[in-house]
Amino acid sequence: MELNGNVTIAAPRQRVWAALNDPAVLARCIDGVESLTRVEGKGGERFEGKMNAKVGPVRASFAGHVALTQVNAPESYVLVGEGKGGVAGFAKGEAAVTLTEPAPGQTLLSYHVNSSVGGK
């Protein structure tokens, strides 16, 4: 599945960047994520968490991780995630996030997401 879009946020880019690096805020930004916890000492920014996903008639709970890669603070990063749902299968995804300031005190958040699920 592929998703693209953008959202204008009434806040300076630095404040939006800080929010997107807060596990509680980031969890609310990713559809289906119940929780994210920062994992220290794993090299780079990394989070572990739980999410619920529905594919057709099947709803499954996944445990997995999300890593921030290609970080260019406060302009962009790529989120790379992977989760396992036991007998339900697996989910993988990647989201490129870019922040620009079209006007003072405003941030344009643009995203490009690719995700896939597999298994039974």
C-alpha positions in Angstrom: 0.0 0.0 0.0 1.2 3.5 -0.8 0.1 6.8 0.8 1.1 10.3 0.1 0.0 13.6 1.5 0.8 16.8 3.4 -0.6 18.7 6.3 -0.1 22.3 7.4 0.5 22.7 11.1 0.2 26.1 12.9 3.5 25.8 14.7 7.2 26.5 14.0 9.2 23.6 12.3 11.5 23.1 15.4 8.4 22.6 17.6 6.9 20.1 15.2 10.2 18.3 14.9 10.5 17.9 18.7 6.9 16.6 18.8 7.6 14.0 16.1 10.5 12.7 18.1 8.4 12.3 21.2 7.2 8.6 21.4 3.7 9.5 22.7 3.1 12.0 19.9 4.7 9.8 17.2 2.4 6.9 18.3 -0.7 9.1 17.8 0.6 10.0 14.3 0.8 6.3 13.1 -2.5 4.7 12.4 -3.2 1.7 14.6 -0.3 2.2 17.0 -1.2 1.7 20.6 2.2 2.5 22.2 5.8 3.3 21.4 8.7 3.2 23.9 12.1 4.6 23.2 14.8 1.9 23.3 18.2 3.1 24.5 21.5 1.7 23.4 20.3 0.1 20.1 22.2 2.5 17.8 20.3 5.5 16.5 16.7 6.4 17.4 14.7 3.3 17.9 11.3 2.6 19.4 9.4 -0.6 20.3 5.7 -0.8 20.3 2.4 -2.5 19.7 -0.2 -1.8 16.9 -3.5 -3.2 15.7 -4.1 -3.6 12.0 -7.1 -4.8 10.0 -6.6 -6.4 6.6 -9.9 -7.5 5.1 -11.8 -9.5 7.6 -8.8 -10.2 9.8 -7.8 -7.9 12.7 -4.4 -8.6 14.3 -2.2 -7.2 17.0 1.5 -6.7 16.1 4.6 -6.3 18.2 7.5 -4.6 16.6 9.9 -1.8 16.2 10.4 1.6 14.4 13.7 3.1 13.7 14.5 6.7 12.6 16.9 6.7 9.6 18.3 9.3 7.3 17.8 11.9 10.0 18.4 15.5 8.9 17.1 17.6 11.8 14.8 19.5 11.8 14.0 18.9 8.1 13.4 15.2 7.5 13.7 11.6 8.4 12.6 8.1 7.3 10.7 5.9 9.7 11.3 2.2 9.1 9.1 -0.3 10.9 8.5 -4.0 11.2 6.1 -6.0 13.3 5.1 -9.6 13.8 1.5 -10.7 14.5 2.1 -14.4 15.4 -0.1 -16.6 13.2 -1.6 -13.4 11.6 1.7 -12.8 9.8 3.9 -9.7 9.5 3.8 -6.0 8.6 6.6 -3.8 7.2 6.6 -0.2 6.3 8.6 2.9 5.6 7.6 6.6 5.8 9.6 9.5 4.5 8.7 12.6 6.4 9.7 16.2 5.4 9.1 19.4 7.2 9.3 22.8 5.5 8.3 26.3 6.6 6.1 28.0 4.0 5.5 31.0 6.4 6.7 32.0 9.8 5.0 29.9 12.5 3.7 27.4 10.0 5.1 23.9 9.1 4.2 21.9 6.1 4.5 18.2 6.9 4.8 16.0 3.8 4.9 12.2 3.9 5.3 9.3 1.5 4.5 5.8 3.0 5.0 2.3 1.6 3.7 -0.6 3.6 3.0 -4.3 3.2 1.5 -7.2 5.1 1.9 -10.9 4.7 1.2 -14.2 6.2 -2.1 -16.1 6.7 
